[in-house]
Structure formats: C-alpha cells, structure tokens
C-alpha cells in the first residue's frame, strides 16, 4: 500500500468517525417536568366531563358571543358560510349520498365540542375565549340543534347529563378481527373461476312475470282517449289546483329544496323553534310573530308594519332575505331560482294555512 493510499484511508476513517453519532451516556440536560407543569399542558376534556374547569354559560348569552366571535365563519344560526363547517341541523342525513355532519347529527360527545372550541377557536385567535364564554357558546350550539331549550345553562355540574343525538351511532373499530382475515391469503391471479356463459334467456326459463292476460308484466294497455276526454281531465286538474290541491311533484321538489333550511328551521309534527322559528302555519301570519322565538328588531318591525306572509311576500323574501328586510338576523343568501322558491312555497303550504 502506498503512502498516499494510507493517507487517504486514514482521512476517510477520520471523516466517518465525525459523521457517526457517538454512543454515550445521557448528556444530563434538562429535568423531569413537575406535576403542576404537566397539569398546565394537560387540557384535554373527557366525555364524562373530566378536565372541565369551573364556570357556566347560557344559550342566550352564547348567541351573542357566537354572533361576535363565530358567526363570520359559521353563520348567525350555525348554518355555515361558504366552505366553513355547518354546526347545526343535518339530523337524518347520515345515510344520504351527501350527509350533513354536524354537532346534532353526527358528533357523539359534547366534550369534543367544548374541548375544540376551548383549544382552537376562534380561527386565528385560539384560546382567547374564557371558560364561561366556551360554556355559553356550547350551550348555544346545543340550542341550535334542538337539544336544549333557550334558557338552558351549561356548567361542569350538568355537563355529563347532556347526550348528543348520535351518541349511540358509533361502535368499536373491529376491522382487525372481522375484515383483515379476509384479505390475509394470497390473491388468486389466474383460473380463479369458470368462465361465465349465457345459455338461456329469462323468457325461456319462465322467470319473467306475466299479467293475467299472458302479456309480460308492465305492458301498457292500448287506451284510446278522445280529445274531448283529454280536455275534461285537464279542466278537472286545473280546478283541483285552483281549489288548493297542491301539485305533488312541486311539493316533492320543495321538500328537497327545504334541506337548505333544515339546519335552522323545523316543520311538521312537534316542530319547535331552533336557530330559526318553526314554520308550521306560516301563510296568513304576520312576520315576526311565532310565539317563543326571539326575532331581530327589523323583522318584528316589518310584522308590526303589516307584512303578512303569502305566496308573493315569502317568495320575495326568500330571493334575498337581507335585501327584503335589511339587517334581519337571517344570514341565508337566498334562493335565486324562481322554480326553487315556488317549490318551497308549495311545500310549506302543506303544513297549515
């Protein structure tokens, strides 16, 4: 080995030693955290209320705090604005193609609501709300979802008594026991099953149901209708509509459009006021007069000034609520499609005069 080779080898070993972490005893830096220091960072709130601080807040106060600190993203009625999350409504939608996952429809534990608001909200100003304000905001969110009444006061003492509607909708993740074993064998890559061949038609196998006259089921009879008969049917249909019979197709369409309203408004049997007033019997009623609901002053003034809800006024209001009644609390952007407004008017009419 030449002197140059030895020199290069020694240099490489030296560099290798410098780049390899030294295995040694702990450096002795720092100390164990004290119990009080750990407690200061351990701010988690458990489903049974463990970890909650002292304090309380009511839904009415929460409404005011929510409007100041949360509504810019989540809407005055917790209905969500743009892509910010909707927090209220959505009950019964979890099996839909597009479920609405809110505190009232999806979340299992109230502790998650309190803990998240306390840690992370408002967006950009996290941990600026006091415990009392968090209790009040949480109470308002409960009220917006119809879980509690307007005068409800939430505190650490009654926190564990509140059960969210979907608390029983979750179950342990058992995929490791139930599903993983199904995929633990080597997959079949060739000749896995016999080829499929079409050998007979359904009619040859006598599995196609038939009408009593021997024709395949679903065959429409050849009915001849005179022009006079057709005109009579049309006149009768128009008479029924004039008499107040709702167009079933229009009502069905209105029920679909009303999904945009369900986060705030209830309708039907046992409907109660929520983030917005219940809408049973809205037609022929003065604006701002549903018993027990706290309306904005502009809405009350509109009703006092003679605004009555009918097809025309309701359609105009729904087109642009804040233009029709300036400074109303209703933050909904409005239904721009005239057909949507006609459909929802027809649907609402089925729930009272």
KAKA-V125273 format. One record per run of one state. SS is the DSSP state (helix for helix, strand for strand, loop for the rest). FROM is the first residue (numbers start at 1). LEN is the number of residues. If there is no record, write none. Layout:
SS_FROM_LEN ; SS_FROM_LEN
This chain:
loop_1_2 ; helix_3_17 ; loop_20_15 ; helix_35_7 ; loop_42_14 ; strand_56_3 ; helix_59_11 ; loop_70_1 ; helix_71_4 ; loop_75_35 ; helix_110_11 ; loop_121_10 ; helix_131_14 ; loop_145_8 ; strand_153_3 ; loop_156_3 ; helix_159_3 ; loop_162_5 ; helix_167_3 ; loop_170_5 ; helix_175_4 ; loop_179_1 ; helix_180_4 ; loop_184_26 ; strand_210_1 ; loop_211_5 ; strand_216_1 ; loop_217_10 ; helix_227_16 ; loop_243_5 ; helix_248_13 ; loop_261_25 ; strand_286_1 ; loop_287_10 ; helix_297_8 ; loop_305_3 ; strand_308_1 ; loop_309_2 ; helix_311_9 ; loop_320_1 ; helix_321_4 ; loop_325_13 ; helix_338_12 ; loop_350_4
